[in-house]
Amino acid sequence: MDIKQLRHVIAIAETKSFTLAAQRLHIAQPALSIAIKKLENQLGMPIFIRNEKHIQLTQEGQVLLQHAYRVVQQMQDAATAMDELKGLQKGEVRIGVPGMLGSYFFPELLMGFRRRYPTLKLTVVEAGTHSLRQMLLDGELDLAVINDREVPDSLDTTHLISSQMVAVVATDHPLATHSTLDYHTFFAHELIMFRPGYFHRDYLDQVCDTHAMTPKLSLETNLLAMILNIVRHGFAISALLDMVTEHESGIVGIPFTQPIKLDISIAWRKEGYLSLADRAFIDYVQQHNPSAQPSMTS
């Protein structure tokens, strides 16, 4: 078994077609079929179930695919490391950031990092923490900003920021004069919330389950601007990080009676290659973020 065969398996699994996989790999379809048949003979077991509609993995093929992803990623990491040592590339940081942090916490840091390292490329992906965590594990990202709870053993983290989640209402909303808000009062109002998969939404879902409450969820969206505009007009209330209310007019943040504190970290794969560019980014964020812990030494 070699790296080329593993790339073949990945391409077929993702496209569910020998023809499409062959086009992606820039080889002839008969040659790909022969290569997979040879691999199946070497393993002594089938990898794919072939039918007229599409191709799917056998149970054994699914196990092989997970190993294939890891091996190919490690090969890519090794190539990146060698390129850096030879000075063949400028470097790139691929980081995933949840929407609120991307809008209110990271812009100045990203601009400052670019000024410090103008030759390094920054690729920023916005998504919920569950999606970011999976993209990180799959090797689609080098770094990801995630909630520092239930972190998989395969990831390392360094603390980024602690933030409080607050109820958010319009300045003329009847609740705006409250100094704190209990969960029952909050969930009794019409709500507009991020979709599941974002750390604050998942936390509030857990609160509902714990207290056996059913939220009056009117609208779900991952568009922060939409949430803010609907809240400003008094059509619904929401829950966001307090950093949002510090920068936005027309809304008020009200702490919950039982304060909700979130610890947020930057994460990376333990077995993945943390490039010089990635390390430079982590160091820069820690040096220019008063909330961060001392820079990592590993």
Beta strands, then each sheet from edge to edge (+ up, - down):
strand 1: 48-50
strand 2: 55-57
strand 3: 92-97
strand 4: 121-126
strand 5: 143-147
strand 6: 155-170
strand 7: 190-193
strand 8: 216-220
strand 9: 238-241
strand 10: 251-269
sheet 1: 1+ 2-
sheet 2: 4+ 3+ 5+ 10- 6+ 9-
sheet 3: 7+ 8+
end
